[in-house]
Amino acid sequence: MESAINVLVSQFKAYAGKDGSLHTLSKDEFQNLVATQLPNLVKNATDPAVIDRLMGSLDENNDGELTFAEFWQLIGKLASRHAGYSQ
Amino acid sequence: MESAINVLVSQFKAYAGKDGSLHTLSKDEFQNLVATQLPNLVKNATDPAVIDRLMGSLDENNDGELTFAEFWQLIGKLASRHAGYSQ
């Protein structure tokens, strides 16, 4: 499991580091990550309305940036659904 | 990222399915998973007191079993710490 966790951390950092704050995902970075890294787990990942809704539901402090902890909640929900666990 | 997420889900299911409820981790299953799958991220993973404390901190409804969502919170915390993000 540790190598899988490392993949998630390093991919988050790679996308978060593209512009602005190195440690959070801007909306553009988030859209880029979802479209390229989560194409099967997120339906209509290229639809701006889907990205807006997802981002709004995750960005708890509404600063327009997603922290690693906020992002982790998203992939947990996607993983739960994919695993057949309701959440 | 999707393949890494799938690894985490399938490993959780493999350990959760060893005894009792197929969808949750008993304490024995949790201890087994941590010792074998998270040996670097969890220090002293073979110490029963460490396992007791971790399990108690995660098992929100105190039923002695960890759901996938409860387990996901643990690996999120471990990943955050590993990534250098405080949480």
Backbone of each chain as nested JSON, in Angstrom:
{
  "chains": [
    {"id": "A", "residues": [
      {"number": 1, "name": "MET", "atoms": {"N": [0.815, -1.221, 0.0], "CA": [0.0, 0.0, 0.0], "C": [0.85, 1.273, 0.0]}},
      {"number": 2, "name": "GLU", "atoms": {"N": [2.056, 1.169, 0.595], "CA": [2.838, 2.407, 0.735], "C": [3.216, 3.0, -0.624]}},
      {"number": 3, "name": "SER", "atoms": {"N": [3.521, 2.122, -1.591], "CA": [3.882, 2.674, -2.9], "C": [2.667, 3.343, -3.555]}},
      {"number": 4, "name": "ALA", "atoms": {"N": [1.485, 2.793, -3.346], "CA": [0.268, 3.423, -3.899], "C": [0.023, 4.782, -3.243]}},
      {"number": 5, "name": "ILE", "atoms": {"N": [0.232, 4.852, -1.924], "CA": [0.068, 6.131, -1.22], "C": [1.083, 7.15, -1.752]}},
      {"number": 6, "name": "ASN", "atoms": {"N": [2.315, 6.69, -1.967], "CA": [3.339, 7.591, -2.5], "C": [2.978, 8.126, -3.877]}},
      {"number": 7, "name": "VAL", "atoms": {"N": [2.362, 7.278, -4.7], "CA": [1.928, 7.723, -6.029], "C": [0.91, 8.85, -5.897]}},
      {"number": 8, "name": "LEU", "atoms": {"N": [-0.06, 8.682, -4.996], "CA": [-1.103, 9.709, -4.833], "C": [-0.503, 11.019, -4.333]}},
      {"number": 9, "name": "VAL", "atoms": {"N": [0.422, 10.921, -3.378], "CA": [1.062, 12.13, -2.843], "C": [1.888, 12.82, -3.926]}},
      {"number": 10, "name": "SER", "atoms": {"N": [2.676, 12.048, -4.655], "CA": [3.576, 12.686, -5.623], "C": [2.799, 13.26, -6.802]}},
      {"number": 11, "name": "GLN", "atoms": {"N": [1.704, 12.597, -7.19], "CA": [0.888, 13.165, -8.269], "C": [0.192, 14.441, -7.806]}},
      {"number": 12, "name": "PHE", "atoms": {"N": [-0.32, 14.441, -6.576], "CA": [-0.919, 15.671, -6.043], "C": [0.099, 16.804, -6.098]}},
      {"number": 13, "name": "LYS", "atoms": {"N": [1.314, 16.532, -5.625], "CA": [2.348, 17.578, -5.596], "C": [2.701, 18.053, -7.008]}},
      {"number": 14, "name": "ALA", "atoms": {"N": [2.731, 17.119, -7.945], "CA": [3.095, 17.492, -9.316], "C": [2.068, 18.46, -9.895]}},
      {"number": 15, "name": "TYR", "atoms": {"N": [0.785, 18.175, -9.671], "CA": [-0.262, 19.056, -10.217], "C": [-0.359, 20.348, -9.418]}},
      {"number": 16, "name": "ALA", "atoms": {"N": [-0.242, 20.248, -8.094], "CA": [-0.348, 21.455, -7.252], "C": [0.789, 22.43, -7.535]}},
      {"number": 17, "name": "GLY", "atoms": {"N": [1.924, 21.895, -7.993], "CA": [3.095, 22.748, -8.192], "C": [3.142, 23.466, -9.517]}},
      {"number": 18, "name": "LYS", "atoms": {"N": [2.104, 23.294, -10.349], "CA": [2.174, 23.875, -11.7], "C": [2.077, 25.402, -11.695]}},
      {"number": 19, "name": "ASP", "atoms": {"N": [1.261, 25.967, -10.808], "CA": [1.187, 27.429, -10.741], "C": [0.804, 27.861, -9.323]}},
      {"number": 20, "name": "GLY", "atoms": {"N": [0.998, 29.116, -9.028], "CA": [0.586, 29.677, -7.736], "C": [1.158, 28.898, -6.568]}},
      {"number": 21, "name": "SER", "atoms": {"N": [0.312, 28.682, -5.559], "CA": [0.769, 27.972, -4.373], "C": [1.213, 26.557, -4.733]}},
      {"number": 22, "name": "LEU", "atoms": {"N": [2.381, 26.187, -4.245], "CA": [2.952, 24.876, -4.568], "C": [2.245, 23.744, -3.843]}},
      {"number": 23, "name": "HIS", "atoms": {"N": [1.49, 24.08, -2.814], "CA": [0.961, 23.032, -1.942], "C": [-0.549, 22.844, -2.04]}},
      {"number": 24, "name": "THR", "atoms": {"N": [-1.202, 23.636, -2.902], "CA": [-2.645, 23.497, -3.062], "C": [-2.986, 23.479, -4.549]}},
      {"number": 25, "name": "LEU", "atoms": {"N": [-4.16, 22.923, -4.842], "CA": [-4.638, 22.864, -6.222], "C": [-5.542, 24.055, -6.504]}},
      {"number": 26, "name": "SER", "atoms": {"N": [-5.155, 24.858, -7.484], "CA": [-6.076, 25.882, -7.987], "C": [-7.154, 25.184, -8.81]}},
      {"number": 27, "name": "LYS", "atoms": {"N": [-8.149, 25.923, -9.241], "CA": [-9.207, 25.3, -10.042], "C": [-8.636, 24.734, -11.345]}},
      {"number": 28, "name": "ASP", "atoms": {"N": [-7.756, 25.458, -11.988], "CA": [-7.155, 24.955, -13.233], "C": [-6.348, 23.685, -12.986]}},
      {"number": 29, "name": "GLU", "atoms": {"N": [-5.587, 23.691, -11.912], "CA": [-4.79, 22.498, -11.589], "C": [-5.697, 21.312, -11.267]}},
      {"number": 30, "name": "PHE", "atoms": {"N": [-6.763, 21.588, -10.532], "CA": [-7.697, 20.524, -10.167], "C": [-8.353, 19.932, -11.412]}},
      {"number": 31, "name": "GLN", "atoms": {"N": [-8.789, 20.831, -12.318], "CA": [-9.429, 20.38, -13.559], "C": [-8.461, 19.519, -14.374]}},
      {"number": 32, "name": "ASN", "atoms": {"N": [-7.234, 19.971, -14.439], "CA": [-6.186, 19.252, -15.165], "C": [-5.952, 17.871, -14.541]}},
      {"number": 33, "name": "LEU", "atoms": {"N": [-5.849, 17.835, -13.231], "CA": [-5.627, 16.564, -12.534], "C": [-6.793, 15.599, -12.754]}},
      {"number": 34, "name": "VAL", "atoms": {"N": [-8.013, 16.087, -12.564], "CA": [-9.185, 15.209, -12.689], "C": [-9.283, 14.649, -14.107]}},
      {"number": 35, "name": "ALA", "atoms": {"N": [-9.084, 15.529, -15.098], "CA": [-9.249, 15.1, -16.493], "C": [-8.192, 14.073, -16.892]}},
      {"number": 36, "name": "THR", "atoms": {"N": [-6.991, 14.228, -16.372], "CA": [-5.912, 13.34, -16.824], "C": [-5.705, 12.146, -15.897]}},
      {"number": 37, "name": "GLN", "atoms": {"N": [-5.978, 12.317, -14.603], "CA": [-5.663, 11.252, -13.653], "C": [-6.879, 10.466, -13.175]}},
      {"number": 38, "name": "LEU", "atoms": {"N": [-8.069, 11.048, -13.292], "CA": [-9.272, 10.377, -12.772], "C": [-10.371, 10.293, -13.83]}},
      {"number": 39, "name": "PRO", "atoms": {"N": [-10.006, 9.939, -15.062], "CA": [-10.986, 9.993, -16.151], "C": [-12.118, 8.987, -16.004]}},
      {"number": 40, "name": "ASN", "atoms": {"N": [-11.854, 7.869, -15.319], "CA": [-12.896, 6.864, -15.163], "C": [-13.696, 7.048, -13.88]}},
      {"number": 41, "name": "LEU", "atoms": {"N": [-13.042, 7.543, -12.843], "CA": [-13.723, 7.685, -11.553], "C": [-14.607, 8.927, -11.506]}},
      {"number": 42, "name": "VAL", "atoms": {"N": [-14.251, 9.958, -12.277], "CA": [-15.093, 11.158, -12.326], "C": [-15.744, 11.236, -13.704]}},
      {"number": 43, "name": "LYS", "atoms": {"N": [-17.078, 11.144, -13.716], "CA": [-17.784, 11.222, -14.998], "C": [-17.798, 12.665, -15.496]}},
      {"number": 44, "name": "ASN", "atoms": {"N": [-17.692, 12.82, -16.816], "CA": [-17.721, 14.15, -17.435], "C": [-16.665, 15.072, -16.832]}},
      {"number": 45, "name": "ALA", "atoms": {"N": [-15.459, 14.507, -16.684], "CA": [-14.384, 15.237, -16.016], "C": [-13.955, 16.48, -16.782]}},
      {"number": 46, "name": "THR", "atoms": {"N": [-14.339, 16.584, -18.038], "CA": [-13.934, 17.767, -18.807], "C": [-15.028, 18.836, -18.817]}},
      {"number": 47, "name": "ASP", "atoms": {"N": [-16.15, 18.58, -18.149], "CA": [-17.255, 19.55, -18.103], "C": [-16.979, 20.573, -16.995]}},
      {"number": 48, "name": "PRO", "atoms": {"N": [-16.841, 21.855, -17.361], "CA": [-16.532, 22.874, -16.335], "C": [-17.539, 22.906, -15.192]}},
      {"number": 49, "name": "ALA", "atoms": {"N": [-18.823, 22.612, -15.482], "CA": [-19.839, 22.646, -14.421], "C": [-19.582, 21.529, -13.405]}},
      {"number": 50, "name": "VAL", "atoms": {"N": [-19.117, 20.373, -13.894], "CA": [-18.799, 19.261, -12.994], "C": [-17.631, 19.646, -12.09]}},
      {"number": 51, "name": "ILE", "atoms": {"N": [-16.64, 20.27, -12.684], "CA": [-15.454, 20.688, -11.915], "C": [-15.833, 21.754, -10.883]}},
      {"number": 52, "name": "ASP", "atoms": {"N": [-16.66, 22.712, -11.305], "CA": [-17.105, 23.757, -10.369], "C": [-17.821, 23.149, -9.168]}},
      {"number": 53, "name": "ARG", "atoms": {"N": [-18.705, 22.187, -9.457], "CA": [-19.504, 21.598, -8.385], "C": [-18.621, 20.796, -7.438]}},
      {"number": 54, "name": "LEU", "atoms": {"N": [-17.723, 19.999, -8.017], "CA": [-16.803, 19.196, -7.198], "C": [-15.927, 20.089, -6.336]}},
      {"number": 55, "name": "MET", "atoms": {"N": [-15.362, 21.091, -6.985], "CA": [-14.451, 21.995, -6.273], "C": [-15.194, 22.686, -5.131]}},
      {"number": 56, "name": "GLY", "atoms": {"N": [-16.406, 23.144, -5.398], "CA": [-17.2, 23.824, -4.37], "C": [-17.519, 22.915, -3.202]}},
      {"number": 57, "name": "SER", "atoms": {"N": [-17.758, 21.644, -3.502], "CA": [-18.129, 20.714, -2.432], "C": [-16.928, 20.342, -1.568]}},
      {"number": 58, "name": "LEU", "atoms": {"N": [-15.717, 20.526, -2.106], "CA": [-14.514, 20.093, -1.384], "C": [-13.803, 21.224, -0.665]}},
      {"number": 59, "name": "ASP", "atoms": {"N": [-13.927, 22.422, -1.228], "CA": [-13.144, 23.559, -0.745], "C": [-13.804, 24.122, 0.509]}},
      {"number": 60, "name": "GLU", "atoms": {"N": [-13.481, 23.501, 1.645], "CA": [-14.226, 23.797, 2.871], "C": [-14.095, 25.24, 3.329]}},
      {"number": 61, "name": "ASN", "atoms": {"N": [-12.942, 25.827, 3.115], "CA": [-12.782, 27.219, 3.54], "C": [-13.006, 28.21, 2.391]}},
      {"number": 62, "name": "ASN", "atoms": {"N": [-13.483, 27.678, 1.246], "CA": [-13.866, 28.547, 0.118], "C": [-12.797, 29.541, -0.308]}},
      {"number": 63, "name": "ASP", "atoms": {"N": [-11.543, 29.088, -0.321], "CA": [-10.486, 30.001, -0.76], "C": [-10.086, 29.765, -2.22]}},
      {"number": 64, "name": "GLY", "atoms": {"N": [-10.811, 28.874, -2.902], "CA": [-10.515, 28.642, -4.311], "C": [-9.32, 27.73, -4.527]}},
      {"number": 65, "name": "GLU", "atoms": {"N": [-8.808, 27.157, -3.462], "CA": [-7.662, 26.248, -3.545], "C": [-7.988, 24.994, -2.743]}},
      {"number": 66, "name": "LEU", "atoms": {"N": [-7.542, 23.849, -3.232], "CA": [-7.748, 22.604, -2.495], "C": [-6.455, 22.159, -1.828]}},
      {"number": 67, "name": "THR", "atoms": {"N": [-6.531, 21.925, -0.526], "CA": [-5.39, 21.361, 0.19], "C": [-5.345, 19.852, -0.062]}},
      {"number": 68, "name": "PHE", "atoms": {"N": [-4.247, 19.252, 0.363], "CA": [-4.134, 17.798, 0.233], "C": [-5.254, 17.112, 1.014]}},
      {"number": 69, "name": "ALA", "atoms": {"N": [-5.564, 17.612, 2.208], "CA": [-6.616, 16.994, 3.027], "C": [-7.973, 17.091, 2.324]}},
      {"number": 70, "name": "GLU", "atoms": {"N": [-8.257, 18.244, 1.701], "CA": [-9.526, 18.394, 0.974], "C": [-9.566, 17.441, -0.222]}},
      {"number": 71, "name": "PHE", "atoms": {"N": [-8.453, 17.363, -0.92], "CA": [-8.376, 16.471, -2.075], "C": [-8.522, 15.007, -1.65]}},
      {"number": 72, "name": "TRP", "atoms": {"N": [-7.933, 14.664, -0.498], "CA": [-8.004, 13.284, -0.016], "C": [-9.458, 12.847, 0.225]}},
      {"number": 73, "name": "GLN", "atoms": {"N": [-10.285, 13.797, 0.686], "CA": [-11.699, 13.474, 0.899], "C": [-12.376, 13.085, -0.419]}},
      {"number": 74, "name": "LEU", "atoms": {"N": [-12.002, 13.789, -1.486], "CA": [-12.593, 13.461, -2.788], "C": [-12.222, 12.049, -3.21]}},
      {"number": 75, "name": "ILE", "atoms": {"N": [-10.937, 11.724, -3.179], "CA": [-10.578, 10.402, -3.683], "C": [-11.109, 9.315, -2.752]}},
      {"number": 76, "name": "GLY", "atoms": {"N": [-11.279, 9.621, -1.468], "CA": [-11.917, 8.656, -0.574], "C": [-13.354, 8.373, -0.981]}},
      {"number": 77, "name": "LYS", "atoms": {"N": [-14.077, 9.431, -1.345], "CA": [-15.463, 9.235, -1.79], "C": [-15.519, 8.455, -3.096]}},
      {"number": 78, "name": "LEU", "atoms": {"N": [-14.634, 8.801, -4.014], "CA": [-14.604, 8.084, -5.294], "C": [-14.234, 6.619, -5.076]}},
      {"number": 79, "name": "ALA", "atoms": {"N": [-13.253, 6.39, -4.205], "CA": [-12.811, 5.025, -3.935], "C": [-13.92, 4.22, -3.268]}},
      {"number": 80, "name": "SER", "atoms": {"N": [-14.636, 4.836, -2.313], "CA": [-15.743, 4.161, -1.636], "C": [-16.813, 3.741, -2.626]}},
      {"number": 81, "name": "ARG", "atoms": {"N": [-17.142, 4.658, -3.516], "CA": [-18.189, 4.373, -4.487], "C": [-17.73, 3.253, -5.423]}},
      {"number": 82, "name": "HIS", "atoms": {"N": [-16.475, 3.379, -5.862], "CA": [-15.904, 2.375, -6.76], "C": [-15.866, 1.002, -6.083]}},
      {"number": 83, "name": "ALA", "atoms": {"N": [-15.634, 0.997, -4.771], "CA": [-15.526, -0.263, -4.03], "C": [-16.896, -0.858, -3.73]}},
      {"number": 84, "name": "GLY", "atoms": {"N": [-17.951, -0.083, -3.959], "CA": [-19.292, -0.567, -3.661], "C": [-19.74, -0.232, -2.247]}},
      {"number": 85, "name": "TYR", "atoms": {"N": [-18.976, 0.633, -1.56], "CA": [-19.382, 1.091, -0.228], "C": [-20.11, 2.415, -0.397]}},
      {"number": 86, "name": "SER", "atoms": {"N": [-21.245, 2.553, 0.228], "CA": [-21.908, 3.849, 0.161], "C": [-21.223, 4.778, 1.154]}},
      {"number": 87, "name": "GLN", "atoms": {"N": [-21.245, 6.042, 0.883], "CA": [-20.651, 6.994, 1.833], "C": [-21.423, 8.29, 1.785]}}
    ]},
    {"id": "B", "residues": [
      {"number": 1, "name": "MET", "atoms": {"N": [-3.354, 7.905, -11.232], "CA": [-3.843, 7.803, -9.854], "C": [-4.863, 6.683, -9.676]}},
      {"number": 2, "name": "GLU", "atoms": {"N": [-5.605, 6.393, -10.761], "CA": [-6.692, 5.419, -10.589], "C": [-6.16, 4.037, -10.215]}},
      {"number": 3, "name": "SER", "atoms": {"N": [-5.024, 3.666, -10.784], "CA": [-4.497, 2.342, -10.43], "C": [-4.035, 2.321, -8.972]}},
      {"number": 4, "name": "ALA", "atoms": {"N": [-3.486, 3.425, -8.496], "CA": [-3.08, 3.488, -7.079], "C": [-4.297, 3.396, -6.162]}},
      {"number": 5, "name": "ILE", "atoms": {"N": [-5.378, 4.077, -6.538], "CA": [-6.616, 4.009, -5.742], "C": [-7.144, 2.576, -5.728]}},
      {"number": 6, "name": "ASN", "atoms": {"N": [-7.093, 1.936, -6.888], "CA": [-7.565, 0.543, -6.96], "C": [-6.739, -0.383, -6.069]}},
      {"number": 7, "name": "VAL", "atoms": {"N": [-5.443, -0.133, -5.985], "CA": [-4.585, -0.941, -5.108], "C": [-5.046, -0.794, -3.653]}},
      {"number": 8, "name": "LEU", "atoms": {"N": [-5.307, 0.442, -3.233], "CA": [-5.713, 0.667, -1.844], "C": [-7.055, 0.001, -1.547]}},
      {"number": 9, "name": "VAL", "atoms": {"N": [-7.99, 0.117, -2.484], "CA": [-9.308, -0.513, -2.291], "C": [-9.166, -2.033, -2.238]}},
      {"number": 10, "name": "SER", "atoms": {"N": [-8.413, -2.598, -3.172], "CA": [-8.359, -4.063, -3.227], "C": [-7.588, -4.629, -2.043]}},
      {"number": 11, "name": "GLN", "atoms": {"N": [-6.568, -3.906, -1.576], "CA": [-5.856, -4.378, -0.39], "C": [-6.739, -4.289, 0.851]}},
      {"number": 12, "name": "PHE", "atoms": {"N": [-7.481, -3.198, 0.982], "CA": [-8.417, -3.097, 2.106], "C": [-9.375, -4.283, 2.09]}},
      {"number": 13, "name": "LYS", "atoms": {"N": [-9.947, -4.57, 0.924], "CA": [-10.907, -5.679, 0.82], "C": [-10.257, -7.019, 1.151]}},
      {"number": 14, "name": "ALA", "atoms": {"N": [-9.018, -7.191, 0.713], "CA": [-8.335, -8.467, 0.965], "C": [-8.164, -8.692, 2.466]}},
      {"number": 15, "name": "TYR", "atoms": {"N": [-7.753, -7.632, 3.192], "CA": [-7.553, -7.787, 4.643], "C": [-8.886, -7.845, 5.38]}},
      {"number": 16, "name": "ALA", "atoms": {"N": [-9.846, -7.031, 4.952], "CA": [-11.15, -7.003, 5.63], "C": [-11.882, -8.334, 5.471]}},
      {"number": 17, "name": "GLY", "atoms": {"N": [-11.582, -9.049, 4.389], "CA": [-12.305, -10.281, 4.116], "C": [-11.764, -11.515, 4.812]}},
      {"number": 18, "name": "LYS", "atoms": {"N": [-10.724, -11.34, 5.641], "CA": [-10.102, -12.524, 6.235], "C": [-10.982, -13.206, 7.283]}},
      {"number": 19, "name": "ASP", "atoms": {"N": [-11.719, -12.424, 8.067], "CA": [-12.621, -13.046, 9.04], "C": [-13.8, -12.117, 9.323]}},
      {"number": 20, "name": "GLY", "atoms": {"N": [-14.825, -12.665, 9.923], "CA": [-15.99, -11.858, 10.325], "C": [-16.571, -11.071, 9.164]}},
      {"number": 21, "name": "SER", "atoms": {"N": [-16.919, -9.816, 9.439], "CA": [-17.511, -8.973, 8.401], "C": [-16.541, -8.789, 7.239]}},
      {"number": 22, "name": "LEU", "atoms": {"N": [-17.042, -9.016, 6.034], "CA": [-16.198, -8.916, 4.832], "C": [-15.844, -7.484, 4.483]}},
      {"number": 23, "name": "HIS", "atoms": {"N": [-16.568, -6.511, 5.068], "CA": [-16.426, -5.136, 4.606], "C": [-15.77, -4.212, 5.621]}},
      {"number": 24, "name": "THR", "atoms": {"N": [-15.406, -4.755, 6.779], "CA": [-14.757, -3.928, 7.794], "C": [-13.536, -4.669, 8.326]}},
      {"number": 25, "name": "LEU", "atoms": {"N": [-12.627, -3.894, 8.914], "CA": [-11.417, -4.466, 9.51], "C": [-11.639, -4.687, 10.996]}},
      {"number": 26, "name": "SER", "atoms": {"N": [-11.501, -5.927, 11.435], "CA": [-11.45, -6.201, 12.875], "C": [-10.087, -5.741, 13.387]}},
      {"number": 27, "name": "LYS", "atoms": {"N": [-9.904, -5.777, 14.692], "CA": [-8.607, -5.364, 15.223], "C": [-7.478, -6.262, 14.708]}},
      {"number": 28, "name": "ASP", "atoms": {"N": [-7.713, -7.559, 14.654], "CA": [-6.687, -8.466, 14.141], "C": [-6.354, -8.178, 12.679]}},
      {"number": 29, "name": "GLU", "atoms": {"N": [-7.402, -7.944, 11.904], "CA": [-7.171, -7.647, 10.485], "C": [-6.425, -6.324, 10.329]}},
      {"number": 30, "name": "PHE", "atoms": {"N": [-6.801, -5.339, 11.144], "CA": [-6.141, -4.027, 11.084], "C": [-4.664, -4.157, 11.44]}},
      {"number": 31, "name": "GLN", "atoms": {"N": [-4.395, -4.903, 12.523], "CA": [-3.011, -5.098, 12.963], "C": [-2.191, -5.789, 11.867]}},
      {"number": 32, "name": "ASN", "atoms": {"N": [-2.798, -6.792, 11.261], "CA": [-2.157, -7.527, 10.177], "C": [-1.871, -6.6, 8.987]}},
      {"number": 33, "name": "LEU", "atoms": {"N": [-2.851, -5.789, 8.625], "CA": [-2.685, -4.867, 7.495], "C": [-1.575, -3.848, 7.783]}},
      {"number": 34, "name": "VAL", "atoms": {"N": [-1.632, -3.24, 8.956], "CA": [-0.652, -2.192, 9.279], "C": [0.763, -2.774, 9.291]}},
      {"number": 35, "name": "ALA", "atoms": {"N": [0.917, -3.95, 9.915], "CA": [2.262, -4.53, 10.042], "C": [2.844, -4.919, 8.683]}},
      {"number": 36, "name": "THR", "atoms": {"N": [1.977, -5.381, 7.791], "CA": [2.509, -5.875, 6.515], "C": [2.478, -4.834, 5.408]}},
      {"number": 37, "name": "GLN", "atoms": {"N": [1.491, -3.918, 5.439], "CA": [1.318, -2.983, 4.332], "C": [1.814, -1.569, 4.634]}},
      {"number": 38, "name": "LEU", "atoms": {"N": [1.924, -1.229, 5.916], "CA": [2.311, 0.152, 6.269], "C": [3.489, 0.167, 7.244]}},
      {"number": 39, "name": "PRO", "atoms": {"N": [4.498, -0.667, 6.995], "CA": [5.568, -0.811, 7.982], "C": [6.425, 0.449, 8.147]}},
      {"number": 40, "name": "ASN", "atoms": {"N": [6.497, 1.262, 7.086], "CA": [7.308, 2.475, 7.191], "C": [6.488, 3.681, 7.634]}},
      {"number": 41, "name": "LEU", "atoms": {"N": [5.226, 3.721, 7.245], "CA": [4.392, 4.881, 7.578], "C": [3.893, 4.845, 9.016]}},
      {"number": 42, "name": "VAL", "atoms": {"N": [3.737, 3.635, 9.575], "CA": [3.323, 3.527, 10.974], "C": [4.496, 2.994, 11.792]}},
      {"number": 43, "name": "LYS", "atoms": {"N": [4.97, 3.833, 12.703], "CA": [6.094, 3.403, 13.535], "C": [5.632, 2.398, 14.583]}},
      {"number": 44, "name": "ASN", "atoms": {"N": [6.469, 1.432, 14.882], "CA": [6.142, 0.406, 15.882], "C": [4.829, -0.295, 15.569]}},
      {"number": 45, "name": "ALA", "atoms": {"N": [4.685, -0.651, 14.296], "CA": [3.418, -1.226, 13.833], "C": [3.122, -2.575, 14.473]}},
      {"number": 46, "name": "THR", "atoms": {"N": [4.116, -3.194, 15.068], "CA": [3.859, -4.496, 15.689], "C": [3.562, -4.372, 17.19]}},
      {"number": 47, "name": "ASP", "atoms": {"N": [3.573, -3.144, 17.709], "CA": [3.305, -2.92, 19.133], "C": [1.78, -2.87, 19.363]}},
      {"number": 48, "name": "PRO", "atoms": {"N": [1.251, -3.803, 20.161], "CA": [-0.211, -3.826, 20.374], "C": [-0.764, -2.507, 20.898]}},
      {"number": 49, "name": "ALA", "atoms": {"N": [0.014, -1.789, 21.71], "CA": [-0.473, -0.52, 22.256], "C": [-0.643, 0.521, 21.146]}},
      {"number": 50, "name": "VAL", "atoms": {"N": [0.265, 0.486, 20.179], "CA": [0.159, 1.41, 19.044], "C": [-1.109, 1.105, 18.243]}},
      {"number": 51, "name": "ILE", "atoms": {"N": [-1.341, -0.179, 18.026], "CA": [-2.525, -0.597, 17.266], "C": [-3.809, -0.223, 18.009]}},
      {"number": 52, "name": "ASP", "atoms": {"N": [-3.812, -0.465, 19.322], "CA": [-4.985, -0.102, 20.133], "C": [-5.292, 1.39, 20.023]}},
      {"number": 53, "name": "ARG", "atoms": {"N": [-4.231, 2.198, 20.132], "CA": [-4.431, 3.649, 20.123], "C": [-4.929, 4.106, 18.754]}},
      {"number": 54, "name": "LEU", "atoms": {"N": [-4.306, 3.588, 17.691], "CA": [-4.716, 3.957, 16.335], "C": [-6.166, 3.556, 16.086]}},
      {"number": 55, "name": "MET", "atoms": {"N": [-6.452, 2.329, 16.441], "CA": [-7.801, 1.804, 16.197], "C": [-8.835, 2.639, 16.965]}},
      {"number": 56, "name": "GLY", "atoms": {"N": [-8.522, 2.968, 18.22], "CA": [-9.448, 3.767, 19.021], "C": [-9.674, 5.14, 18.435]}},
      {"number": 57, "name": "SER", "atoms": {"N": [-8.618, 5.712, 17.856], "CA": [-8.744, 7.064, 17.315], "C": [-9.54, 7.077, 16.014]}},
      {"number": 58, "name": "LEU", "atoms": {"N": [-9.631, 5.92, 15.337], "CA": [-10.283, 5.872, 14.021], "C": [-11.709, 5.36, 14.073]}},
      {"number": 59, "name": "ASP", "atoms": {"N": [-11.961, 4.498, 15.061], "CA": [-13.243, 3.801, 15.105], "C": [-14.299, 4.723, 15.689]}},
      {"number": 60, "name": "GLU", "atoms": {"N": [-14.878, 5.551, 14.834], "CA": [-15.735, 6.644, 15.312], "C": [-16.969, 6.152, 16.043]}},
      {"number": 61, "name": "ASN", "atoms": {"N": [-17.526, 5.049, 15.607], "CA": [-18.718, 4.551, 16.296], "C": [-18.391, 3.477, 17.33]}},
      {"number": 62, "name": "ASN", "atoms": {"N": [-17.075, 3.29, 17.579], "CA": [-16.636, 2.386, 18.655], "C": [-17.246, 0.989, 18.595]}},
      {"number": 63, "name": "ASP", "atoms": {"N": [-17.348, 0.433, 17.39], "CA": [-17.897, -0.918, 17.297], "C": [-16.798, -1.974, 17.15]}},
      {"number": 64, "name": "GLY", "atoms": {"N": [-15.53, -1.545, 17.253], "CA": [-14.44, -2.514, 17.169], "C": [-14.111, -2.934, 15.75]}},
      {"number": 65, "name": "GLU", "atoms": {"N": [-14.729, -2.283, 14.777], "CA": [-14.471, -2.58, 13.371], "C": [-14.212, -1.264, 12.638]}},
      {"number": 66, "name": "LEU", "atoms": {"N": [-13.302, -1.296, 11.673], "CA": [-13.044, -0.096, 10.876], "C": [-13.677, -0.227, 9.498]}},
      {"number": 67, "name": "THR", "atoms": {"N": [-14.478, 0.757, 9.136], "CA": [-15.029, 0.806, 7.777], "C": [-13.96, 1.35, 6.827]}},
      {"number": 68, "name": "PHE", "atoms": {"N": [-14.257, 1.257, 5.542], "CA": [-13.332, 1.818, 4.56], "C": [-13.146, 3.313, 4.785]}},
      {"number": 69, "name": "ALA", "atoms": {"N": [-14.237, 4.018, 5.107], "CA": [-14.143, 5.471, 5.316], "C": [-13.263, 5.793, 6.524]}},
      {"number": 70, "name": "GLU", "atoms": {"N": [-13.397, 5.008, 7.587], "CA": [-12.561, 5.229, 8.776], "C": [-11.089, 4.946, 8.439]}},
      {"number": 71, "name": "PHE", "atoms": {"N": [-10.873, 3.87, 7.705], "CA": [-9.509, 3.517, 7.308], "C": [-8.907, 4.588, 6.392]}},
      {"number": 72, "name": "TRP", "atoms": {"N": [-9.745, 5.13, 5.502], "CA": [-9.261, 6.156, 4.568], "C": [-8.731, 7.388, 5.319]}},
      {"number": 73, "name": "GLN", "atoms": {"N": [-9.376, 7.716, 6.445], "CA": [-8.896, 8.855, 7.242], "C": [-7.481, 8.597, 7.761]}},
      {"number": 74, "name": "LEU", "atoms": {"N": [-7.218, 7.356, 8.158], "CA": [-5.87, 7.033, 8.643], "C": [-4.834, 7.214, 7.543]}},
      {"number": 75, "name": "ILE", "atoms": {"N": [-5.075, 6.625, 6.383], "CA": [-4.026, 6.728, 5.371], "C": [-3.896, 8.165, 4.872]}},
      {"number": 76, "name": "GLY", "atoms": {"N": [-4.984, 8.933, 4.93], "CA": [-4.874, 10.358, 4.599], "C": [-3.955, 11.093, 5.562]}},
      {"number": 77, "name": "LYS", "atoms": {"N": [-4.084, 10.782, 6.838], "CA": [-3.211, 11.423, 7.84], "C": [-1.757, 10.987, 7.642]}},
      {"number": 78, "name": "LEU", "atoms": {"N": [-1.56, 9.701, 7.416], "CA": [-0.199, 9.206, 7.193], "C": [0.395, 9.834, 5.934]}},
      {"number": 79, "name": "ALA", "atoms": {"N": [-0.415, 9.921, 4.882], "CA": [0.065, 10.493, 3.62], "C": [0.401, 11.968, 3.792]}},
      {"number": 80, "name": "SER", "atoms": {"N": [-0.451, 12.706, 4.524], "CA": [-0.204, 14.135, 4.762], "C": [1.119, 14.342, 5.485]}},
      {"number": 81, "name": "ARG", "atoms": {"N": [1.325, 13.529, 6.515], "CA": [2.539, 13.668, 7.3], "C": [3.759, 13.332, 6.432]}},
      {"number": 82, "name": "HIS", "atoms": {"N": [3.62, 12.242, 5.678], "CA": [4.698, 11.815, 4.792], "C": [5.015, 12.894, 3.745]}},
      {"number": 83, "name": "ALA", "atoms": {"N": [3.96, 13.59, 3.296], "CA": [4.13, 14.619, 2.264], "C": [4.685, 15.913, 2.836]}},
      {"number": 84, "name": "GLY", "atoms": {"N": [4.731, 16.011, 4.166], "CA": [5.212, 17.237, 4.788], "C": [4.108, 18.247, 5.049]}},
      {"number": 85, "name": "TYR", "atoms": {"N": [2.832, 17.824, 4.892], "CA": [1.716, 18.702, 5.217], "C": [1.277, 18.387, 6.631]}},
      {"number": 86, "name": "SER", "atoms": {"N": [1.096, 19.388, 7.429], "CA": [0.563, 19.121, 8.761], "C": [-0.927, 18.885, 8.639]}},
      {"number": 87, "name": "GLN", "atoms": {"N": [-1.469, 18.082, 9.508], "CA": [-2.913, 17.872, 9.494], "C": [-3.39, 17.637, 10.911]}}
    ]}
  ]
}
